[in-house]
Amino acid sequence: MKRIPLLAAVLVMTLQSRAAVYYVTVAGLGGEPDYEQRFTAAAQDLDKLFKASGSTAHVYTLIGAQATASQLRDTLNTVAGKATPGDDFVLILIGHGSFDGFEYKFNLVGPDVTAGEIAAMCDRIPAQRQLIVDTSSASGGSIAAFERPGRAVIAATKSGTEKNATVFARYWVEALQDPEADTDKSDSVSAMEAFIYAAKKTAAFYDSQKRLATEHAVFNDIGRGEPVREAGNGQGALMSSFTLLRLGTSQRAANDPAKRALLAKKEELEQKIDTLKYQKAAMDPEDYKKQLTAALIELAKVQEDLDK
């Protein structure tokens, strides 16, 4: 029962109509040509995907000489000045990280930036729903600094001690390119769907190479406590309701002023249904059934209107 206020708060945030999504992607210092190319390519792929996602997407991508602490600060300050509480904010870090047992740093051109510094920049952004995806080595060491209510945090490694270069970013990008990542067939990929896809693909990579896995992706979206690898006990509600990228008909509807309001209603209902599923164990069975049935019927009507 103690989880109800938290889940209710998540539901309130998810049911707000979000006017825009602000995406910031950073390809950090590679150090070697192979890593430079890999990090840059992943960031460029995301840049194209996000820019094609609709007129409400605001996309900022820092690569090469632009990937500095100063430029990151300026970019996040720009977002802080433009975003509203009803918008969504996504920060994706691609590159190398380090952790000395106390502090995580993301490697950039020039001075590195600490997780605490990044968190402080993101805290100034008014968007109530935020997602930070740190795909770097040692990224698990960043989670404690990034945690905040209303912010989901994904890390490629379970701790700061997993310091080898990661492959998680490759499959995170692939999750937004492969329709199979959309497991609920909603014509959109949520943060949770992308996480599950990328984590499974990463594990399969190490199996295929017959190598001991040196990275284990984790997440935390309740703003406190230890990160986890699977949804449960309140974890996962925000990420399941966080639409990361629209696909197919949803993307076309987002670009159609006549259907944009219907799409927003559809996503609100889908998010309500997801949140109800997380609340189920703490709800009266009849009340749960009543609310779920009503939401499903309304969703079907909205989908019918969208399909016309």
C-alpha positions, -999 to +999 in steps of 0.1 A: +000+000+000+030+024+006+037+023-031+003+039-040+013+076-035+044+072-056+026+054-084-003+079-082+023+107-087+037+089-117+002+086-131-004+123-127+028+131-145+021+107-174-014+120-179-002+155-187-002+163-224+034+168-233+039+195-258+075+185-268+104+162-263+139+176-259+167+151-269+203+158-261+228+132-273+265+134-265+293+113-282+322+116-258+359+113-263+368+080-280+406+081-275+411+057-305+399+060-341+377+029-337+359+043-307+356+078-322+339+063-352+317+041-332+305+068-308+300+093-336+280+069-358+257+060-329+250+097-320+244+105-357+219+076-360+200+089-330+201+124-343+184+113-376+158+091-357+148+119-333+147+146-360+124+124-381+101+116-352+079+147-355+075+185-352+075+184-314+110+169-312+138+193-303+171+176-310+206+186-299+236+164-308+272+170-296+300+151-315+337+156-321+350+190-311+316+201-299+315+174-272+330+195-244+319+202-209+313+239-218+292+230-248+272+205-229+265+231-202+254+256-228+231+231-245+214+220-213+210+257-203+193+263-236+169+234-230+163+247-195+153+280-209+129+265-235+114+233-219+082+235-198+070+212-170+048+193-194+076+184-218+098+153-217+136+155-216+161+128-228+198+128-223+219+101-239+256+097-231+277+076-255+314+070-248+338+062-221+334+068-184+355+064-153+349+057-116+374+060-088+353+045-061+337+078-052+330+098-083+319+090-119+332+111-148+321+111-184+350+115-208+348+146-230+371+167-252+390+188-226+379+185-190+357+156-181+323+162-164+311+144-133+278+128-127+271+153-100+277+182-125+255+166-151+227+160-126+229+197-115+225+208-151+195+185-156+179+196-123+175+231-138+155+217-167+118+222-157+105+191-176+090+169-149+096+136-168+133+130-176+153+101-189+191+098-186+207+070-206+244+065-198+258+039-221+295+044-211+319+021-193+316+024-155+282+041-160+267+022-130+288+046-109+267+075-121+232+063-110+233+076-074+241+111-085+215+110-113+186+097-093+156+120-087+118+116-085+104+119-120+137+109-137+144+074-151+181+065-152+196+037-174+232+026-172+251+001-193+269-013-163+256-024-129+284-006-111+313+017-115+337-013-114+326-026-148+352-005-166+355-022-200+342-005-231+305-013-236+284-024-266+251-014-250+249+018-271+249-002-303+218-021-293+201+010-277+202+026-312+191-006-328+161-008-305+149+025-320+154+011-355+139-024-352+101-026-351+105-058-330+114-036-300+078-024-300+066-055-281+031-041-273+026-031-310+016+005-300+036+020-329+060+035-304+090+024-284+090+032-247+121+036-226+114+002-210+110-016-243+142-001-256+160-011-223+147-047-225+157-050-262+192-035-257+199-055-226+189-088-242+209-080-274+239-071-253+238-104-234+234-123-266+265-106-280+287-119-252+272-154-256+278-154-293+314-143-287+318-169-260+331-142-237+323-134-201+300-104-200+317-073-187+286-052-186+251-057-171+226-029-179+204-017-150+179+011-144+162+030-117+130+051-122+117+057-087+144+082-078+159+063-049+175+030-039+195+005-058+192+000-096+175-031-109+176-053-140+139-061-142+107-043-135+089-049-102+082-035-067+074-001-083+104+000-106+095+003-143+063+023-142+079+056-154+100+039-181+070+019-194+050+051-198+079+071-213+074+072-251+109+074-264+102+073-301+070+071-322+069+047-352+047+042-383+011+054-379+019+071-345+047+091-361+025+101-390-003+111-366+022+132-346+029+152-378-008+156-386-023+185-367-058+170-372-048+138-354-022+151-329-048+155-301-061+120-306-025+106-305-019+124-272-051+109-258-041+074-270-007+077-253-023+090-221-046+060-220-018+036-228+002+051-199-028+049-176-031+012-184+006+006-178+004+024-144-027+005-134-009-028-141+019-017-117-007-007-091-027-040-094-012-057-064-021-028-041-056-022-055-090-037-048-095-063-075-129-050-085-117-014-087-087-025-108-109-044-132-134-015-135-107+011-142-088-012-166-119-021-186-130+015-189-095+026-201-093-003-226-127+006-241-118+043-243-085+033-259-103+012-286-125+042-295-096+065-298-077+040-319-107+037-342-108+075-347-071+075-354-075+048-380-101+067-400 
